[in-house]
Amino acid sequence: MNTDKILAESIAKDYVPKESSKIKALKKLDNRAKLPATIFTYSWGIVSALVFGTGMCLAMQVIGGGMTGMILGIVIGIVGLMGCGVNYPIYKKLLKKGKSKYAYEIIELARQISGQ
């Protein structure tokens, strides 16, 4: 077993031009359909969680103080909690929209791959 030959072939394989395959194109279309919903969901979830945490800190008087800060914290916390609560339904709606946008292309490419 010649390890130098194996090593040389593995390095050379990195520099050979890649052929585009239909499977790669199908995966790209699938990612293109799902990515906007995923990005929005993570961003919305992070912002909502931060708003909820800020409200909790105000309500427990970690930051701020007095009765006004506590009431404001409860209101801000409820807004953040509602934002977290609507995150999943928004994700499902955006995902459905993205899938319907690319459905025809994905189905046609999948049929070509499967040979039907």
The 8 nearest C-alpha neighbors of each residue, nearest first, counted from 0:
[[1, 2, 5, 4, 3, 6, 7, 8],
 [0, 2, 3, 4, 5, 6, 7, 8],
 [1, 3, 5, 4, 6, 0, 7, 8],
 [4, 2, 6, 5, 1, 7, 8, 0],
 [3, 5, 7, 2, 6, 1, 8, 9],
 [6, 4, 2, 8, 3, 7, 9, 1],
 [5, 7, 3, 9, 4, 8, 2, 10],
 [6, 8, 4, 10, 5, 9, 3, 11],
 [9, 7, 11, 5, 10, 6, 12, 4],
 [8, 10, 12, 6, 7, 11, 5, 13],
 [9, 11, 7, 12, 8, 13, 6, 14],
 [10, 12, 8, 13, 14, 9, 7, 15],
 [11, 13, 9, 15, 10, 14, 8, 7],
 [14, 12, 11, 10, 15, 9, 16, 17],
 [15, 13, 11, 12, 16, 10, 17, 9],
 [14, 16, 12, 13, 17, 11, 18, 10],
 [17, 15, 14, 18, 13, 12, 19, 11],
 [16, 18, 15, 19, 14, 13, 20, 12],
 [19, 17, 20, 16, 15, 23, 21, 24],
 [18, 20, 17, 23, 21, 24, 22, 16],
 [19, 21, 23, 22, 18, 24, 25, 17],
 [20, 22, 24, 23, 25, 112, 19, 108],
 [21, 23, 25, 24, 20, 26, 112, 109],
 [24, 22, 26, 25, 20, 21, 27, 19],
 [23, 25, 21, 27, 22, 26, 28, 20],
 [26, 24, 22, 28, 23, 27, 21, 29],
 [25, 27, 29, 23, 28, 24, 30, 22],
 [28, 26, 24, 30, 29, 25, 31, 23],
 [29, 27, 31, 25, 30, 26, 32, 24],
 [28, 30, 26, 32, 27, 31, 25, 33],
 [29, 31, 27, 33, 32, 28, 34, 26],
 [32, 30, 28, 29, 34, 33, 27, 35],
 [31, 33, 97, 29, 30, 98, 34, 28],
 [34, 32, 30, 31, 36, 35, 94, 97],
 [33, 35, 37, 36, 31, 30, 32, 38],
 [36, 34, 38, 37, 33, 39, 32, 31],
 [37, 35, 93, 39, 94, 34, 38, 90],
 [36, 38, 34, 40, 35, 39, 41, 33],
 [39, 37, 35, 41, 40, 36, 34, 42],
 [38, 40, 42, 36, 37, 41, 43, 35],
 [41, 39, 37, 43, 42, 38, 90, 44],
 [40, 42, 44, 38, 43, 39, 45, 37],
 [41, 43, 39, 45, 44, 40, 38, 46],
 [44, 42, 40, 46, 45, 41, 39, 47],
 [45, 43, 47, 41, 42, 46, 40, 83],
 [44, 46, 48, 42, 47, 43, 41, 49],
 [45, 47, 49, 43, 48, 44, 50, 42],
 [48, 46, 79, 50, 44, 82, 49, 45],
 [47, 49, 51, 45, 50, 46, 44, 52],
 [48, 50, 52, 46, 51, 47, 53, 45],
 [49, 51, 79, 47, 53, 52, 48, 46],
 [52, 50, 79, 76, 48, 54, 49, 53],
 [53, 51, 55, 49, 54, 50, 48, 56],
 [52, 54, 56, 50, 55, 51, 49, 57],
 [53, 55, 72, 76, 75, 57, 51, 52],
 [54, 56, 52, 58, 53, 57, 76, 72],
 [57, 55, 61, 53, 59, 54, 58, 62],
 [56, 58, 72, 60, 54, 62, 55, 59],
 [59, 57, 69, 72, 55, 60, 56, 73],
 [58, 60, 56, 57, 61, 55, 69, 62],
 [61, 59, 57, 62, 64, 58, 63, 56],
 [62, 60, 56, 59, 57, 63, 64, 58],
 [63, 61, 60, 57, 56, 64, 59, 68],
 [64, 62, 60, 68, 57, 61, 65, 69],
 [65, 63, 60, 68, 62, 66, 69, 57],
 [64, 66, 68, 67, 69, 63, 60, 70],
 [65, 67, 69, 68, 70, 64, 71, 58],
 [68, 66, 70, 69, 65, 71, 64, 72],
 [69, 67, 71, 64, 66, 65, 70, 57],
 [68, 70, 58, 72, 66, 67, 71, 57],
 [71, 69, 73, 67, 72, 68, 66, 74],
 [70, 72, 68, 74, 69, 73, 67, 75],
 [73, 71, 54, 58, 57, 69, 75, 70],
 [72, 74, 76, 70, 71, 75, 58, 54],
 [75, 73, 71, 77, 76, 72, 78, 70],
 [76, 74, 54, 72, 78, 77, 73, 71],
 [75, 77, 54, 51, 73, 79, 74, 78],
 [76, 78, 80, 74, 79, 75, 81, 73],
 [79, 77, 75, 81, 76, 80, 82, 74],
 [80, 78, 51, 47, 50, 82, 76, 77],
 [79, 81, 77, 83, 82, 78, 51, 76],
 [82, 80, 84, 78, 83, 79, 77, 85],
 [83, 81, 79, 47, 80, 84, 85, 78],
 [84, 82, 80, 86, 81, 47, 85, 44],
 [83, 85, 81, 82, 86, 80, 87, 88],
 [84, 86, 82, 88, 83, 87, 89, 81],
 [85, 87, 83, 89, 84, 88, 90, 82],
 [86, 88, 90, 89, 85, 91, 84, 40],
 [89, 87, 91, 90, 85, 86, 92, 84],
 [88, 90, 92, 86, 87, 91, 93, 85],
 [91, 89, 87, 93, 88, 92, 36, 40],
 [90, 92, 94, 88, 89, 93, 95, 87],
 [91, 93, 89, 95, 90, 94, 96, 88],
 [94, 92, 96, 90, 36, 95, 91, 89],
 [95, 93, 91, 97, 96, 36, 92, 90],
 [94, 96, 98, 92, 93, 97, 91, 99],
 [95, 97, 93, 99, 94, 98, 100, 92],
 [98, 96, 32, 100, 94, 99, 95, 93],
 [99, 97, 95, 32, 100, 101, 96, 102],
 [98, 100, 102, 96, 97, 101, 95, 103],
 [99, 101, 97, 98, 102, 96, 32, 103],
 [100, 102, 98, 99, 104, 103, 105, 32],
 [103, 101, 99, 105, 98, 104, 100, 106],
 [102, 104, 106, 105, 101, 107, 100, 99],
 [105, 103, 107, 106, 101, 102, 108, 28],
 [106, 104, 108, 102, 107, 103, 109, 101],
 [105, 107, 109, 103, 108, 104, 102, 110],
 [108, 106, 110, 104, 109, 105, 103, 111],
 [107, 109, 111, 105, 110, 106, 104, 112],
 [108, 110, 106, 112, 111, 107, 105, 113],
 [111, 109, 107, 113, 108, 115, 112, 114],
 [112, 110, 108, 114, 109, 113, 107, 115],
 [113, 111, 109, 114, 110, 108, 21, 22],
 [112, 114, 110, 111, 115, 109, 108, 107],
 [115, 113, 111, 112, 110, 109, 108, 107],
 [114, 110, 113, 111, 112, 109, 107, 108]]
